[in-house]
Amino acid sequence: MSSSWTSRTGAPTRRSRTAGSVRAIGRYRDLLTASGLPVCPLERYAGHAVEGVKLGSYRRAKGLEFKRVYLPRYDTSLLTGAEGLSETERERRELGRSQLFVAMTRARDTLWLGSVTPAAQA
């Protein structure tokens, strides 16, 4: 997903927010909107500066470039080894890594990565 916020002067900036799933896109759209930030879905983005955060999937961001890209909750398990995984799980992980690489390489100037460590189950 990709996003673009406006500067304090009101001029559009090229920022992007990408996510890996439709559910995550909807959640981030709702959070941004509730915070008063306008959202431009990547499906409607025509390559010009727009008011709001450009938001879309990793796949939709492919081929696009943004000044700043934010990946607030990427899957950190994609960065670990594949030992003990079935062939299907290894292929799924490789596809996930490839999509994450696409998302990360959309940033021209700034890439922000955030991860969340799941709470230990009691």
Phi and psi in radians as a Rosetta constraint file:
Dihedral C 1 N 2 CA 2 C 2 CIRCULARHARMONIC -2.401 0.35
Dihedral N 2 CA 2 C 2 N 3 CIRCULARHARMONIC 2.668 0.35
Dihedral C 2 N 3 CA 3 C 3 CIRCULARHARMONIC -2.536 0.35
Dihedral N 3 CA 3 C 3 N 4 CIRCULARHARMONIC 2.783 0.35
Dihedral C 3 N 4 CA 4 C 4 CIRCULARHARMONIC -2.467 0.35
Dihedral N 4 CA 4 C 4 N 5 CIRCULARHARMONIC 2.130 0.35
Dihedral C 4 N 5 CA 5 C 5 CIRCULARHARMONIC -1.769 0.35
Dihedral N 5 CA 5 C 5 N 6 CIRCULARHARMONIC 2.767 0.35
Dihedral C 5 N 6 CA 6 C 6 CIRCULARHARMONIC -1.551 0.35
Dihedral N 6 CA 6 C 6 N 7 CIRCULARHARMONIC 2.668 0.35
Dihedral C 6 N 7 CA 7 C 7 CIRCULARHARMONIC -1.325 0.35
Dihedral N 7 CA 7 C 7 N 8 CIRCULARHARMONIC 3.037 0.35
Dihedral C 7 N 8 CA 8 C 8 CIRCULARHARMONIC -1.084 0.35
Dihedral N 8 CA 8 C 8 N 9 CIRCULARHARMONIC -0.420 0.35
Dihedral C 8 N 9 CA 9 C 9 CIRCULARHARMONIC -1.445 0.35
Dihedral N 9 CA 9 C 9 N 10 CIRCULARHARMONIC -0.108 0.35
Dihedral C 9 N 10 CA 10 C 10 CIRCULARHARMONIC 1.636 0.35
Dihedral N 10 CA 10 C 10 N 11 CIRCULARHARMONIC -0.092 0.35
Dihedral C 10 N 11 CA 11 C 11 CIRCULARHARMONIC -1.340 0.35
Dihedral N 11 CA 11 C 11 N 12 CIRCULARHARMONIC 2.375 0.35
Dihedral C 11 N 12 CA 12 C 12 CIRCULARHARMONIC -1.114 0.35
Dihedral N 12 CA 12 C 12 N 13 CIRCULARHARMONIC 2.514 0.35
Dihedral C 12 N 13 CA 13 C 13 CIRCULARHARMONIC -2.084 0.35
Dihedral N 13 CA 13 C 13 N 14 CIRCULARHARMONIC 2.846 0.35
Dihedral C 13 N 14 CA 14 C 14 CIRCULARHARMONIC -1.731 0.35
Dihedral N 14 CA 14 C 14 N 15 CIRCULARHARMONIC 1.548 0.35
Dihedral C 14 N 15 CA 15 C 15 CIRCULARHARMONIC -2.118 0.35
Dihedral N 15 CA 15 C 15 N 16 CIRCULARHARMONIC 2.622 0.35
Dihedral C 15 N 16 CA 16 C 16 CIRCULARHARMONIC -2.351 0.35
Dihedral N 16 CA 16 C 16 N 17 CIRCULARHARMONIC 2.535 0.35
Dihedral C 16 N 17 CA 17 C 17 CIRCULARHARMONIC -2.245 0.35
Dihedral N 17 CA 17 C 17 N 18 CIRCULARHARMONIC 2.089 0.35
Dihedral C 17 N 18 CA 18 C 18 CIRCULARHARMONIC -2.032 0.35
Dihedral N 18 CA 18 C 18 N 19 CIRCULARHARMONIC 2.665 0.35
Dihedral C 18 N 19 CA 19 C 19 CIRCULARHARMONIC -2.470 0.35
Dihedral N 19 CA 19 C 19 N 20 CIRCULARHARMONIC 2.804 0.35
Dihedral C 19 N 20 CA 20 C 20 CIRCULARHARMONIC -1.578 0.35
Dihedral N 20 CA 20 C 20 N 21 CIRCULARHARMONIC -0.268 0.35
Dihedral C 20 N 21 CA 21 C 21 CIRCULARHARMONIC -2.449 0.35
Dihedral N 21 CA 21 C 21 N 22 CIRCULARHARMONIC 2.792 0.35
Dihedral C 21 N 22 CA 22 C 22 CIRCULARHARMONIC -1.080 0.35
Dihedral N 22 CA 22 C 22 N 23 CIRCULARHARMONIC -0.688 0.35
Dihedral C 22 N 23 CA 23 C 23 CIRCULARHARMONIC -1.080 0.35
Dihedral N 23 CA 23 C 23 N 24 CIRCULARHARMONIC -0.779 0.35
Dihedral C 23 N 24 CA 24 C 24 CIRCULARHARMONIC -1.115 0.35
Dihedral N 24 CA 24 C 24 N 25 CIRCULARHARMONIC -0.694 0.35
Dihedral C 24 N 25 CA 25 C 25 CIRCULARHARMONIC -1.039 0.35
Dihedral N 25 CA 25 C 25 N 26 CIRCULARHARMONIC -0.812 0.35
Dihedral C 25 N 26 CA 26 C 26 CIRCULARHARMONIC -1.080 0.35
Dihedral N 26 CA 26 C 26 N 27 CIRCULARHARMONIC -0.723 0.35
Dihedral C 26 N 27 CA 27 C 27 CIRCULARHARMONIC -1.109 0.35
Dihedral N 27 CA 27 C 27 N 28 CIRCULARHARMONIC -0.796 0.35
Dihedral C 27 N 28 CA 28 C 28 CIRCULARHARMONIC -1.194 0.35
Dihedral N 28 CA 28 C 28 N 29 CIRCULARHARMONIC -0.630 0.35
Dihedral C 28 N 29 CA 29 C 29 CIRCULARHARMONIC -1.035 0.35
Dihedral N 29 CA 29 C 29 N 30 CIRCULARHARMONIC -0.818 0.35
Dihedral C 29 N 30 CA 30 C 30 CIRCULARHARMONIC -1.099 0.35
Dihedral N 30 CA 30 C 30 N 31 CIRCULARHARMONIC -0.741 0.35
Dihedral C 30 N 31 CA 31 C 31 CIRCULARHARMONIC -1.127 0.35
Dihedral N 31 CA 31 C 31 N 32 CIRCULARHARMONIC -0.778 0.35
Dihedral C 31 N 32 CA 32 C 32 CIRCULARHARMONIC -1.129 0.35
Dihedral N 32 CA 32 C 32 N 33 CIRCULARHARMONIC -0.781 0.35
Dihedral C 32 N 33 CA 33 C 33 CIRCULARHARMONIC -1.099 0.35
Dihedral N 33 CA 33 C 33 N 34 CIRCULARHARMONIC -0.767 0.35
Dihedral C 33 N 34 CA 34 C 34 CIRCULARHARMONIC -1.095 0.35
Dihedral N 34 CA 34 C 34 N 35 CIRCULARHARMONIC -0.466 0.35
Dihedral C 34 N 35 CA 35 C 35 CIRCULARHARMONIC -1.492 0.35
Dihedral N 35 CA 35 C 35 N 36 CIRCULARHARMONIC 0.018 0.35
Dihedral C 35 N 36 CA 36 C 36 CIRCULARHARMONIC 1.509 0.35
Dihedral N 36 CA 36 C 36 N 37 CIRCULARHARMONIC 0.203 0.35
Dihedral C 36 N 37 CA 37 C 37 CIRCULARHARMONIC -1.686 0.35
Dihedral N 37 CA 37 C 37 N 38 CIRCULARHARMONIC 2.227 0.35
Dihedral C 37 N 38 CA 38 C 38 CIRCULARHARMONIC -1.212 0.35
Dihedral N 38 CA 38 C 38 N 39 CIRCULARHARMONIC 2.587 0.35
Dihedral C 38 N 39 CA 39 C 39 CIRCULARHARMONIC -2.123 0.35
Dihedral N 39 CA 39 C 39 N 40 CIRCULARHARMONIC 2.379 0.35
Dihedral C 39 N 40 CA 40 C 40 CIRCULARHARMONIC -2.036 0.35
Dihedral N 40 CA 40 C 40 N 41 CIRCULARHARMONIC 1.911 0.35
Dihedral C 40 N 41 CA 41 C 41 CIRCULARHARMONIC -1.096 0.35
Dihedral N 41 CA 41 C 41 N 42 CIRCULARHARMONIC 2.454 0.35
Dihedral C 41 N 42 CA 42 C 42 CIRCULARHARMONIC -1.026 0.35
Dihedral N 42 CA 42 C 42 N 43 CIRCULARHARMONIC -0.467 0.35
Dihedral C 42 N 43 CA 43 C 43 CIRCULARHARMONIC -1.069 0.35
Dihedral N 43 CA 43 C 43 N 44 CIRCULARHARMONIC -0.437 0.35
Dihedral C 43 N 44 CA 44 C 44 CIRCULARHARMONIC -1.819 0.35
Dihedral N 44 CA 44 C 44 N 45 CIRCULARHARMONIC -0.017 0.35
Dihedral C 44 N 45 CA 45 C 45 CIRCULARHARMONIC -1.375 0.35
Dihedral N 45 CA 45 C 45 N 46 CIRCULARHARMONIC 2.203 0.35
Dihedral C 45 N 46 CA 46 C 46 CIRCULARHARMONIC -1.862 0.35
Dihedral N 46 CA 46 C 46 N 47 CIRCULARHARMONIC 0.210 0.35
Dihedral C 46 N 47 CA 47 C 47 CIRCULARHARMONIC 1.607 0.35
Dihedral N 47 CA 47 C 47 N 48 CIRCULARHARMONIC 0.074 0.35
Dihedral C 47 N 48 CA 48 C 48 CIRCULARHARMONIC -1.917 0.35
Dihedral N 48 CA 48 C 48 N 49 CIRCULARHARMONIC 2.717 0.35
Dihedral C 48 N 49 CA 49 C 49 CIRCULARHARMONIC -1.017 0.35
Dihedral N 49 CA 49 C 49 N 50 CIRCULARHARMONIC 2.358 0.35
Dihedral C 49 N 50 CA 50 C 50 CIRCULARHARMONIC -2.322 0.35
Dihedral N 50 CA 50 C 50 N 51 CIRCULARHARMONIC 2.743 0.35
Dihedral C 50 N 51 CA 51 C 51 CIRCULARHARMONIC -1.273 0.35
Dihedral N 51 CA 51 C 51 N 52 CIRCULARHARMONIC 2.263 0.35
Dihedral C 51 N 52 CA 52 C 52 CIRCULARHARMONIC 1.924 0.35
Dihedral N 52 CA 52 C 52 N 53 CIRCULARHARMONIC 3.038 0.35
Dihedral C 52 N 53 CA 53 C 53 CIRCULARHARMONIC -1.561 0.35
Dihedral N 53 CA 53 C 53 N 54 CIRCULARHARMONIC 2.182 0.35
Dihedral C 53 N 54 CA 54 C 54 CIRCULARHARMONIC -1.386 0.35
Dihedral N 54 CA 54 C 54 N 55 CIRCULARHARMONIC 2.218 0.35
Dihedral C 54 N 55 CA 55 C 55 CIRCULARHARMONIC -2.318 0.35
Dihedral N 55 CA 55 C 55 N 56 CIRCULARHARMONIC 2.238 0.35
Dihedral C 55 N 56 CA 56 C 56 CIRCULARHARMONIC -2.960 0.35
Dihedral N 56 CA 56 C 56 N 57 CIRCULARHARMONIC -3.117 0.35
Dihedral C 56 N 57 CA 57 C 57 CIRCULARHARMONIC -1.421 0.35
Dihedral N 57 CA 57 C 57 N 58 CIRCULARHARMONIC 2.875 0.35
Dihedral C 57 N 58 CA 58 C 58 CIRCULARHARMONIC -0.994 0.35
Dihedral N 58 CA 58 C 58 N 59 CIRCULARHARMONIC -0.789 0.35
Dihedral C 58 N 59 CA 59 C 59 CIRCULARHARMONIC -1.100 0.35
Dihedral N 59 CA 59 C 59 N 60 CIRCULARHARMONIC -0.730 0.35
Dihedral C 59 N 60 CA 60 C 60 CIRCULARHARMONIC -1.178 0.35
Dihedral N 60 CA 60 C 60 N 61 CIRCULARHARMONIC -0.480 0.35
Dihedral C 60 N 61 CA 61 C 61 CIRCULARHARMONIC -1.355 0.35
Dihedral N 61 CA 61 C 61 N 62 CIRCULARHARMONIC -0.253 0.35
Dihedral C 61 N 62 CA 62 C 62 CIRCULARHARMONIC -0.995 0.35
Dihedral N 62 CA 62 C 62 N 63 CIRCULARHARMONIC 2.293 0.35
Dihedral C 62 N 63 CA 63 C 63 CIRCULARHARMONIC 1.537 0.35
Dihedral N 63 CA 63 C 63 N 64 CIRCULARHARMONIC -0.164 0.35
Dihedral C 63 N 64 CA 64 C 64 CIRCULARHARMONIC -1.739 0.35
Dihedral N 64 CA 64 C 64 N 65 CIRCULARHARMONIC 2.810 0.35
Dihedral C 64 N 65 CA 65 C 65 CIRCULARHARMONIC -2.325 0.35
Dihedral N 65 CA 65 C 65 N 66 CIRCULARHARMONIC 2.466 0.35
Dihedral C 65 N 66 CA 66 C 66 CIRCULARHARMONIC -2.348 0.35
Dihedral N 66 CA 66 C 66 N 67 CIRCULARHARMONIC 2.612 0.35
Dihedral C 66 N 67 CA 67 C 67 CIRCULARHARMONIC -1.076 0.35
Dihedral N 67 CA 67 C 67 N 68 CIRCULARHARMONIC -0.749 0.35
Dihedral C 67 N 68 CA 68 C 68 CIRCULARHARMONIC -2.307 0.35
Dihedral N 68 CA 68 C 68 N 69 CIRCULARHARMONIC 2.413 0.35
Dihedral C 68 N 69 CA 69 C 69 CIRCULARHARMONIC -2.224 0.35
Dihedral N 69 CA 69 C 69 N 70 CIRCULARHARMONIC 2.350 0.35
Dihedral C 69 N 70 CA 70 C 70 CIRCULARHARMONIC -2.063 0.35
Dihedral N 70 CA 70 C 70 N 71 CIRCULARHARMONIC 2.157 0.35
Dihedral C 70 N 71 CA 71 C 71 CIRCULARHARMONIC -2.062 0.35
Dihedral N 71 CA 71 C 71 N 72 CIRCULARHARMONIC 1.499 0.35
Dihedral C 71 N 72 CA 72 C 72 CIRCULARHARMONIC -1.261 0.35
Dihedral N 72 CA 72 C 72 N 73 CIRCULARHARMONIC -0.359 0.35
Dihedral C 72 N 73 CA 73 C 73 CIRCULARHARMONIC -2.633 0.35
Dihedral N 73 CA 73 C 73 N 74 CIRCULARHARMONIC 1.267 0.35
Dihedral C 73 N 74 CA 74 C 74 CIRCULARHARMONIC -1.476 0.35
Dihedral N 74 CA 74 C 74 N 75 CIRCULARHARMONIC 2.803 0.35
Dihedral C 74 N 75 CA 75 C 75 CIRCULARHARMONIC -1.415 0.35
Dihedral N 75 CA 75 C 75 N 76 CIRCULARHARMONIC 1.790 0.35
Dihedral C 75 N 76 CA 76 C 76 CIRCULARHARMONIC -1.179 0.35
Dihedral N 76 CA 76 C 76 N 77 CIRCULARHARMONIC -0.327 0.35
Dihedral C 76 N 77 CA 77 C 77 CIRCULARHARMONIC -1.162 0.35
Dihedral N 77 CA 77 C 77 N 78 CIRCULARHARMONIC -0.320 0.35
Dihedral C 77 N 78 CA 78 C 78 CIRCULARHARMONIC -1.169 0.35
Dihedral N 78 CA 78 C 78 N 79 CIRCULARHARMONIC -0.302 0.35
Dihedral C 78 N 79 CA 79 C 79 CIRCULARHARMONIC -1.649 0.35
Dihedral N 79 CA 79 C 79 N 80 CIRCULARHARMONIC -0.050 0.35
Dihedral C 79 N 80 CA 80 C 80 CIRCULARHARMONIC -1.665 0.35
Dihedral N 80 CA 80 C 80 N 81 CIRCULARHARMONIC 2.944 0.35
Dihedral C 80 N 81 CA 81 C 81 CIRCULARHARMONIC -1.145 0.35
Dihedral N 81 CA 81 C 81 N 82 CIRCULARHARMONIC 2.873 0.35
Dihedral C 81 N 82 CA 82 C 82 CIRCULARHARMONIC -1.871 0.35
Dihedral N 82 CA 82 C 82 N 83 CIRCULARHARMONIC 0.263 0.35
Dihedral C 82 N 83 CA 83 C 83 CIRCULARHARMONIC -1.052 0.35
Dihedral N 83 CA 83 C 83 N 84 CIRCULARHARMONIC 2.407 0.35
Dihedral C 83 N 84 CA 84 C 84 CIRCULARHARMONIC 1.400 0.35
Dihedral N 84 CA 84 C 84 N 85 CIRCULARHARMONIC 0.014 0.35
Dihedral C 84 N 85 CA 85 C 85 CIRCULARHARMONIC -1.591 0.35
Dihedral N 85 CA 85 C 85 N 86 CIRCULARHARMONIC 2.642 0.35
Dihedral C 85 N 86 CA 86 C 86 CIRCULARHARMONIC -1.246 0.35
Dihedral N 86 CA 86 C 86 N 87 CIRCULARHARMONIC 2.913 0.35
Dihedral C 86 N 87 CA 87 C 87 CIRCULARHARMONIC -1.039 0.35
Dihedral N 87 CA 87 C 87 N 88 CIRCULARHARMONIC -0.727 0.35
Dihedral C 87 N 88 CA 88 C 88 CIRCULARHARMONIC -1.094 0.35
Dihedral N 88 CA 88 C 88 N 89 CIRCULARHARMONIC -0.764 0.35
Dihedral C 88 N 89 CA 89 C 89 CIRCULARHARMONIC -1.136 0.35
Dihedral N 89 CA 89 C 89 N 90 CIRCULARHARMONIC -0.671 0.35
Dihedral C 89 N 90 CA 90 C 90 CIRCULARHARMONIC -1.117 0.35
Dihedral N 90 CA 90 C 90 N 91 CIRCULARHARMONIC -0.749 0.35
Dihedral C 90 N 91 CA 91 C 91 CIRCULARHARMONIC -1.118 0.35
Dihedral N 91 CA 91 C 91 N 92 CIRCULARHARMONIC -0.722 0.35
Dihedral C 91 N 92 CA 92 C 92 CIRCULARHARMONIC -1.102 0.35
Dihedral N 92 CA 92 C 92 N 93 CIRCULARHARMONIC -0.731 0.35
Dihedral C 92 N 93 CA 93 C 93 CIRCULARHARMONIC -1.140 0.35
Dihedral N 93 CA 93 C 93 N 94 CIRCULARHARMONIC -0.721 0.35
Dihedral C 93 N 94 CA 94 C 94 CIRCULARHARMONIC -1.100 0.35
Dihedral N 94 CA 94 C 94 N 95 CIRCULARHARMONIC -0.717 0.35
Dihedral C 94 N 95 CA 95 C 95 CIRCULARHARMONIC -1.078 0.35
Dihedral N 95 CA 95 C 95 N 96 CIRCULARHARMONIC -0.761 0.35
Dihedral C 95 N 96 CA 96 C 96 CIRCULARHARMONIC -1.066 0.35
Dihedral N 96 CA 96 C 96 N 97 CIRCULARHARMONIC -0.741 0.35
Dihedral C 96 N 97 CA 97 C 97 CIRCULARHARMONIC -1.082 0.35
Dihedral N 97 CA 97 C 97 N 98 CIRCULARHARMONIC -0.748 0.35
Dihedral C 97 N 98 CA 98 C 98 CIRCULARHARMONIC -1.065 0.35
Dihedral N 98 CA 98 C 98 N 99 CIRCULARHARMONIC -0.774 0.35
Dihedral C 98 N 99 CA 99 C 99 CIRCULARHARMONIC -1.157 0.35
Dihedral N 99 CA 99 C 99 N 100 CIRCULARHARMONIC -0.682 0.35
Dihedral C 99 N 100 CA 100 C 100 CIRCULARHARMONIC -1.103 0.35
Dihedral N 100 CA 100 C 100 N 101 CIRCULARHARMONIC -0.711 0.35
Dihedral C 100 N 101 CA 101 C 101 CIRCULARHARMONIC -1.048 0.35
Dihedral N 101 CA 101 C 101 N 102 CIRCULARHARMONIC -0.769 0.35
Dihedral C 101 N 102 CA 102 C 102 CIRCULARHARMONIC -1.010 0.35
Dihedral N 102 CA 102 C 102 N 103 CIRCULARHARMONIC -0.840 0.35
Dihedral C 102 N 103 CA 103 C 103 CIRCULARHARMONIC -1.071 0.35
Dihedral N 103 CA 103 C 103 N 104 CIRCULARHARMONIC -0.748 0.35
Dihedral C 103 N 104 CA 104 C 104 CIRCULARHARMONIC -1.173 0.35
Dihedral N 104 CA 104 C 104 N 105 CIRCULARHARMONIC -0.581 0.35
Dihedral C 104 N 105 CA 105 C 105 CIRCULARHARMONIC -1.504 0.35
Dihedral N 105 CA 105 C 105 N 106 CIRCULARHARMONIC 0.137 0.35
Dihedral C 105 N 106 CA 106 C 106 CIRCULARHARMONIC -1.403 0.35
Dihedral N 106 CA 106 C 106 N 107 CIRCULARHARMONIC -0.286 0.35
Dihedral C 106 N 107 CA 107 C 107 CIRCULARHARMONIC -1.409 0.35
Dihedral N 107 CA 107 C 107 N 108 CIRCULARHARMONIC 2.236 0.35
Dihedral C 107 N 108 CA 108 C 108 CIRCULARHARMONIC -1.515 0.35
Dihedral N 108 CA 108 C 108 N 109 CIRCULARHARMONIC -0.788 0.35
Dihedral C 108 N 109 CA 109 C 109 CIRCULARHARMONIC -1.982 0.35
Dihedral N 109 CA 109 C 109 N 110 CIRCULARHARMONIC -0.731 0.35
Dihedral C 109 N 110 CA 110 C 110 CIRCULARHARMONIC -2.366 0.35
Dihedral N 110 CA 110 C 110 N 111 CIRCULARHARMONIC 2.314 0.35
Dihedral C 110 N 111 CA 111 C 111 CIRCULARHARMONIC -2.143 0.35
Dihedral N 111 CA 111 C 111 N 112 CIRCULARHARMONIC 2.160 0.35
Dihedral C 111 N 112 CA 112 C 112 CIRCULARHARMONIC -1.979 0.35
Dihedral N 112 CA 112 C 112 N 113 CIRCULARHARMONIC 2.147 0.35
Dihedral C 112 N 113 CA 113 C 113 CIRCULARHARMONIC -1.970 0.35
Dihedral N 113 CA 113 C 113 N 114 CIRCULARHARMONIC 2.317 0.35
Dihedral C 113 N 114 CA 114 C 114 CIRCULARHARMONIC -2.219 0.35
Dihedral N 114 CA 114 C 114 N 115 CIRCULARHARMONIC 2.506 0.35
Dihedral C 114 N 115 CA 115 C 115 CIRCULARHARMONIC -2.368 0.35
Dihedral N 115 CA 115 C 115 N 116 CIRCULARHARMONIC 2.709 0.35
Dihedral C 115 N 116 CA 116 C 116 CIRCULARHARMONIC -2.150 0.35
Dihedral N 116 CA 116 C 116 N 117 CIRCULARHARMONIC 2.250 0.35
Dihedral C 116 N 117 CA 117 C 117 CIRCULARHARMONIC -1.565 0.35
Dihedral N 117 CA 117 C 117 N 118 CIRCULARHARMONIC 2.127 0.35
Dihedral C 117 N 118 CA 118 C 118 CIRCULARHARMONIC -1.026 0.35
Dihedral N 118 CA 118 C 118 N 119 CIRCULARHARMONIC 2.480 0.35
Dihedral C 118 N 119 CA 119 C 119 CIRCULARHARMONIC -1.165 0.35
Dihedral N 119 CA 119 C 119 N 120 CIRCULARHARMONIC 2.513 0.35
Dihedral C 119 N 120 CA 120 C 120 CIRCULARHARMONIC -1.117 0.35
Dihedral N 120 CA 120 C 120 N 121 CIRCULARHARMONIC 2.380 0.35
Dihedral C 120 N 121 CA 121 C 121 CIRCULARHARMONIC -1.369 0.35
Dihedral N 121 CA 121 C 121 N 122 CIRCULARHARMONIC 2.375 0.35
